[in-house]
Amino acid sequence: MNLIVDIGNTRTKYAVFDEGDWVESGLGLPEVYDLATTYRKSGKEVNLILSSTGAISAEVRERLREVSTFFCEVSSEIPLPIRLGYDTPKTLGVDRIAGCVGGAYLFPGRELLVIDSGTAITYDFVSADGEFRGGNISPGLGIRFRALNEFTASLPLVKCSMEHGYVGKNTHDAILNGVMNGILFEVRGYIDELLRNNPHAAVIITGGGSEYLRKTLKRTVFFEDKLVITGLNRILEYQKTVNYT
């Protein structure tokens, strides 16, 4: 079985795949140790891939090695199922890499736009022959609301809401409409530009902020909540092939 471990800034997520199928997922590093130990005791191999957006301790890394049969850690320097056509690959976030690998796996042979809406919104492009061509990074919902509050003298902090309009009749609604519609128009612009040049391209949207886009986008796009862990599982499978042959 494959164990995907994603250590973020505030929490650790994990997912289990067996023969390519998602089995379960959860939260917590102690839970990862217990789960891996249980599988090992039952006689199963535990192929573990570690993804981290920040620095992790040598102790954590070593503990994960100990509880796994096969271990690898995601970075731009390991062999990947896609090519990285990026000027500074060492600065490329592992979540962006994994999202593009997942997209290329789900839509092989198609040009891709992968949109990940989280703390930041990333727009990443993959060619039909599997090359990461680069992308852009934009502030996410929370950052935009906080910036208007923190960098102005009198604008209030407004919370995200799916219930908003087009023209605000008061300051609260003006901020809410401006941020929510601003992101929607931005995403639509990227999609329109891609499809104008390549009408057969695929657009995949993921991330915690994608729920708003799911409710408002009136076009053919694909929403995949498990895109990053799908990509991490694909990278793990590729690593097993590279290291076992």
N, C-alpha and C positions, 0 to 999 in steps of 0.2 A: 504494500500500500504506500501511497505518497502522502506525506504530511507537509502542508504548506504553512510556514510561520512568517507572519508579517508584523514586525515590531514597529509601531508608529510612535509619534511624539507623546501620546497620552495612553495608548492601550496596545495590547498584543492580540492580534486576530490569528486564528488558525483554521485550516480546512483539511479535510481528508478526502482523497480520491482513491478509488479502487478500480483498476482496469479502465481508467479514463472517465469513470462516472463519479460525480460528487456524492459523498456519503454523509458527511456531517460537517458542522463548523461551530466555532465558539470563541470565547475570549479568555485570555489569561495565560501567562507563562507557566505557572505551576500546573495548570490543566494540560499544557502541552507535554511537560515532563511525564505526568501521570499517564496520559494517553499513549505516548510512545513506549513507555515501560510496559504497559498492559499488552500492547500489540507484540512487543518483543517476547514477553513471557508466554504468549500464546503460540509462538513459533513463526510469526510473520516477519518479513523484512520490513523495515521502516526506512523508506527513502525520503530524506528531509531536505527541503530547500528553505533557506533563511533570506528574508528580505527586510531591510531596515532603512528607514528614512533618515536616521541619525546614527550617532556613535553608540555602540553597545560594548559592554565589558567583555574582557577576555574570558571571564568566568562563565558568563552566559553562553558565549560561543562554544566553549569547551564542553559545557554540560549538554548542549544540543548535539554535539558530536558523539558524546558518550551514549546517548539514548537512541541513536540512529544507526542503521546498518550502512547507509550511504548518505553523505552529507555534502552539500554545496551551498555557496552563498552568492547571491545575485550581485553582479557588477557589470560595468561596461567592458571589463577586461576578460571575461570568460567567454567561451564559444557560445553563440546564440543562434536560434533558428532564423533570425533576420540579420541583415547587415546594417551597420550604423554609419550612415552618411552624415556625420555631425562633426563640426570642427573641434569641439571640445567634449569628447565622449565621457571623460572622467567627471564632468559636471552634470551629466545627464541623470536625472532621478530614476531610481530603479522602478518606481511605480509607472513612470512614463514608458520605460522599456517594456515592462510586463504588459501594460495595456496594449501596446502596439503588437507584441508577440501574440497576445490573445486575439486581437483583431485579425491578424494575418492568418491565424489558425482557423478562425471561424469563417473567414471570407478569402480563401486562397485564390490567387490570380486576379484580384481586383484592387484597384487603387482605393486607399482608405483615408478617411478623416476620423481620428479617434478623439472624442471630446470627453474630458474628465472634469466634472464640475464638483469641486470640493472647496477647501480653503482658498486655493487658487483654481482658475479654470485653465486647463491646458488644451491646446489644439495641435495635434500631431498628425503628420502625413506620412503614409507608407505607400511606396510604389507597388505596382502590380507584380513586380518580380521580387518583392520582399526586401526593399531597402527603406530604412527609416530616413526620410528626407529632411527632417527637422520639424520645427513647430514653434508655437508662440505661447506665452504665459500671460494671463490677465488676472486681475483681482477677482476673487469670488464674492458671493453675496455678503457674507459677514464682514469682510474687509471693507467693502464699499459703504455699508451702513456706518461702520465705526469711523471710517475716514471722514465722512461728512460731519460727524459729531465732534471728533477730536481735533480736526484742523480748521474748524470755523468757530466763531464766537457765540453763535446763538442757535445753531441747528440742533434739534434734539436727536437722541439715539432712537431709531425706529427699528422694530423687529420685522423680520421677513414674514410675509403673509401671502397665501395664494389668492386671497380676496383683495384685488386691487383694480384700479381703473386705468384710464388713458390720460385724462387731464385732471390734475389735483386742484381741489377748491380750497385747500388749507395746506399748511406747511407739512404736516404729517403725511398727508396723502401725496403731496408733491414729491417728497423724498421716496416714499414707498413706490409710487408709480415710476419715478425716474430710475431707481435701481433695478426693479424687477423688469420693466420694459427694456431698460438699457442692455441688460444681459441677454434678454430674448432677441432683441434686434442684432446684437453682436453675433450671437450664435447663428441666427438666420443668414447674416452676411457671409460668414465663413462657408456655410453650406451652399448658399447660392453661387458663390464664386467657384467652389469646387465643381458643382454639377454643371455649371455653365461651360466649363472646359472639358469635363469628363462626365457625361450623363449616366454612365454605367458604374460610377464609383459608389462605394458603400460608406455610409456615415453611421458610426457607433457612438452612443452616448452612455456614460457611466458616472459613478460618483454620487455622493450624498446629496448634492444639489440638483441631481437630474430629475427628481420627482416633479419639480416645477416645470421643467422643459417638457416632460412627458405629458403634462396636462395641457400645454399650450401650443406645442409644435404641430402644425397641420400639414405634415408632409411625410414622405417615406423615409424614416430613419429607424435604426435598430437600437433598442435599449437593452443593455446587458449589465445587470448588477454585479455579476461574478466575473467581469471581464479581466480584472487584474489577477485574481487567483487562478483563472483559467490560463492566463499567460504564464504565471509562475509555474503551474503544473506542466505546461508545455516546455518551459525552459528546463525543468527537472528531468522530464523524459529525454530531452535532447542531451543533457549532461550525462545521463546514464548510458546513452548510446555512445557518446564520445569516449567515456571512461572505461566502458566494458568491451570495446572493440579495438 
